[in-house]
Amino acid sequence: MDSLEIAKATHTGMVRSHNEDSIATDTEIGLVVLADGMGGYNAGEVASGIATALISSEIREAMLNEAPAKIDTATGSSGATTLLRATIAKANASIFQSANSQPQYAGMGTTLVTALLFNSQLTIAHIGDSRCYRYRSGKLEQITRDHSLLQEQIDSGFLTREAAKRSQNKNLVTRALGIEPTVEAEIHTYPAQEGDIYLVCSDGLNDMVEDDDIQMTLDALGANLELAAEQLVQMANDNGGRDNISVVLIKVKKDFPANEGLFAKFFSWFK
Amino acid sequence: MAKLILSLDGQLIKEFTLSKERTTIGRKPHNDIQIDNLAISGEHAVIMTILNDSFLEDLGSTNGTLVNGQPVKKHFLQGNDIIEIGKYKLKYVNETPAIMSKADFEKTMVLRSPAASAPKPDAKALTDTQTNLEVPTKSSEMTASTPSTATPPADATLPGIAAGAKPDPVTVAVAQSASTSSVTTPGGGTIQILSGPNAGRELSLAKPLTTLGKPGVQVAVIAKRPQGYFITHVEGAQFPVLNGKTLDSQAHQLGDHDIIELASVKMEFFLKP
């Protein structure tokens, strides 16, 4: 899709020995998948790798084949939601089975953010503490809400946001892909506007770089998306880089209404 | 493991280890920490402990619960907090983190079964943003490395400098940020404009990122990093010139008294002591 520009960067960070994050992007169909894996030895990489590979190939196939008829215009959002939900369920089952059948992968799992831009809408599915932010008219806003212990404690009034920064339980997620036989992804659809920049990131970015500094980077470098992505990773590393850092930036260069499929055109003749 | 030290008028009475998820405090004998005094309610307060974090909640006691002199209903306990219940004091001591390997507790873990406990999303909270940032102490082992930057888009347009057109004077825009920079200052980097209408003006590079130039025409950015200041081309067909040499798309570290040329405006970078 030429109405979208996508830039990505991923880095092991300054402390970890390997990168358990995995990202897949597909500009043609407007898809971003980001996963932050967890589990002993290399299992985290395996889980996040399965998630991104499986979800990106399944959605690509669906979008290029059946999608135009199935996910067209009027039912656009619900079609995208259904597709994401079904694909994520498949990825969950696949990781869960691998974890249960191979002892070296026992207990592996991953967070997930899947962003599908279709028909001038963003449909975002997430599980765990990887995030999506929207940068619009100079303001950065987090549009996913972490599935984490910390977020629950903030919601229940035990912790203020300030106190949360001092918490020692920063990395406890309450939902993950591949840990249980089934998982519920949180899925929402938002209208996408020309000029929007969406940031999808793992917690290695937002734990290390303050939202204000992320916003400032997009203010300054929004014109050069690749540079902005590299800069965000670099800031996280300069601040300590204690976790793997993954960043995907999606810029909406112009509106992208769905192409009227042949099917729809065919029917319009009879109206 | 965190513990509580119970004392009365400076006299140490007993130590309790917070080994349970719920540790109850009250006058009645079934409490984990029983304080048999009429100023204490039967079920006075509870401390919830999840891994290394402990939370105190007053259970609607008659005389209330203070932490460090302030009445609290719910409180996230920090090391050396003093909890006051009646005339009794409970000091919260948590020495675990120093012993734990940093890398271990930073690992992401799944807390528990997702389906059973996942909070239902509510629309209002979705717009909430949350900052999880903890400014780390600058690690001294961090090595200086030249940052890699990607090539700018090849189709970058250049409306300002058309053939023969005189380029607009370079405007200097400081990237706006309310945040405090978490990068330690490597000296006070400053830019002084040497030519053009703004000649003589100085610009302090106090922010993590400072952009120079004119959006849509030619923009470069100077990033302040622990290792120093780095200039990188952002947009425009022309690249900045540093000490007479045209830069590529990579970041370049600035040295004291380097001369930068951007859209035919000259400026000097220097470090203020």
Chai-1 contact restraints between the chains, C-beta under 6 A:
chainA,res_idxA,chainB,res_idxB,connection_type,confidence,min_distance_angstrom,max_distance_angstrom,comment,restraint_id
A,M38,B,T108,contact,1.0,0.0,6.0,A-B,restraint_1
A,G109,B,V110,contact,1.0,0.0,6.0,A-B,restraint_2
A,Q142,B,T129,contact,1.0,0.0,6.0,A-B,restraint_3
A,R145,B,A125,contact,1.0,0.0,6.0,A-B,restraint_4
A,R145,B,L126,contact,1.0,0.0,6.0,A-B,restraint_5
A,L149,B,L111,contact,1.0,0.0,6.0,A-B,restraint_6
A,E152,B,P119,contact,1.0,0.0,6.0,A-B,restraint_7
A,G157,B,K74,contact,1.0,0.0,6.0,A-B,restraint_8
A,F158,B,F55,contact,1.0,0.0,6.0,A-B,restraint_9
A,F158,B,K74,contact,1.0,0.0,6.0,A-B,restraint_10
A,L159,B,F76,contact,1.0,0.0,6.0,A-B,restraint_11
A,R161,B,Q130,contact,1.0,0.0,6.0,A-B,restraint_12
A,A163,B,F76,contact,1.0,0.0,6.0,A-B,restraint_13
A,K165,B,E134,contact,1.0,0.0,6.0,A-B,restraint_14
A,S167,B,D53,contact,1.0,0.0,6.0,A-B,restraint_15
A,Q168,B,N52,contact,1.0,0.0,6.0,A-B,restraint_16
A,Q168,B,D53,contact,1.0,0.0,6.0,A-B,restraint_17
A,N169,B,L51,contact,1.0,0.0,6.0,A-B,restraint_18
A,N169,B,D53,contact,1.0,0.0,6.0,A-B,restraint_19
A,N171,B,T108,contact,1.0,0.0,6.0,A-B,restraint_20
A,L172,B,M109,contact,1.0,0.0,6.0,A-B,restraint_21
A,L172,B,L111,contact,1.0,0.0,6.0,A-B,restraint_22
A,V173,B,V110,contact,1.0,0.0,6.0,A-B,restraint_23
A,T174,B,L111,contact,1.0,0.0,6.0,A-B,restraint_24
A,T174,B,A118,contact,1.0,0.0,6.0,A-B,restraint_25
A,R175,B,P114,contact,1.0,0.0,6.0,A-B,restraint_26
A,R175,B,A118,contact,1.0,0.0,6.0,A-B,restraint_27
A,A176,B,V110,contact,1.0,0.0,6.0,A-B,restraint_28
A,I179,B,V110,contact,1.0,0.0,6.0,A-B,restraint_29
A,E180,B,P114,contact,1.0,0.0,6.0,A-B,restraint_30
A,V183,B,P114,contact,1.0,0.0,6.0,A-B,restraint_31
A,E186,B,P121,contact,1.0,0.0,6.0,A-B,restraint_32
A,N206,B,N132,contact,1.0,0.0,6.0,A-B,restraint_33
A,D207,B,N132,contact,1.0,0.0,6.0,A-B,restraint_34
A,E210,B,T131,contact,1.0,0.0,6.0,A-B,restraint_35
A,E210,B,L133,contact,1.0,0.0,6.0,A-B,restraint_36
A,E210,B,S179,contact,1.0,0.0,6.0,A-B,restraint_37
A,D211,B,T131,contact,1.0,0.0,6.0,A-B,restraint_38
A,D212,B,S177,contact,1.0,0.0,6.0,A-B,restraint_39
A,D212,B,A178,contact,1.0,0.0,6.0,A-B,restraint_40
A,D212,B,S179,contact,1.0,0.0,6.0,A-B,restraint_41
A,D213,B,S179,contact,1.0,0.0,6.0,A-B,restraint_42
A,M216,B,A175,contact,1.0,0.0,6.0,A-B,restraint_43
A,M216,B,S177,contact,1.0,0.0,6.0,A-B,restraint_44
A,D219,B,A175,contact,1.0,0.0,6.0,A-B,restraint_45
A,A220,B,A175,contact,1.0,0.0,6.0,A-B,restraint_46
A,A220,B,L209,contact,1.0,0.0,6.0,A-B,restraint_47
A,A220,B,T211,contact,1.0,0.0,6.0,A-B,restraint_48
A,A220,B,V221,contact,1.0,0.0,6.0,A-B,restraint_49
A,L221,B,V234,contact,1.0,0.0,6.0,A-B,restraint_50
A,A223,B,V234,contact,1.0,0.0,6.0,A-B,restraint_51
A,A223,B,E235,contact,1.0,0.0,6.0,A-B,restraint_52
A,N224,B,P152,contact,1.0,0.0,6.0,A-B,restraint_53
A,N224,B,V234,contact,1.0,0.0,6.0,A-B,restraint_54
A,N224,B,E235,contact,1.0,0.0,6.0,A-B,restraint_55
A,E226,B,A150,contact,1.0,0.0,6.0,A-B,restraint_56
A,L227,B,T149,contact,1.0,0.0,6.0,A-B,restraint_57
A,E230,B,T149,contact,1.0,0.0,6.0,A-B,restraint_58
A,E230,B,A150,contact,1.0,0.0,6.0,A-B,restraint_59
A,Q234,B,P147,contact,1.0,0.0,6.0,A-B,restraint_60
A,D238,B,V183,contact,1.0,0.0,6.0,A-B,restraint_61
A,D238,B,R225,contact,1.0,0.0,6.0,A-B,restraint_62
A,D238,B,P226,contact,1.0,0.0,6.0,A-B,restraint_63
A,N239,B,P136,contact,1.0,0.0,6.0,A-B,restraint_64
A,N239,B,S182,contact,1.0,0.0,6.0,A-B,restraint_65
A,G240,B,P136,contact,1.0,0.0,6.0,A-B,restraint_66
A,G240,B,S139,contact,1.0,0.0,6.0,A-B,restraint_67
A,R242,B,E106,contact,1.0,0.0,6.0,A-B,restraint_68
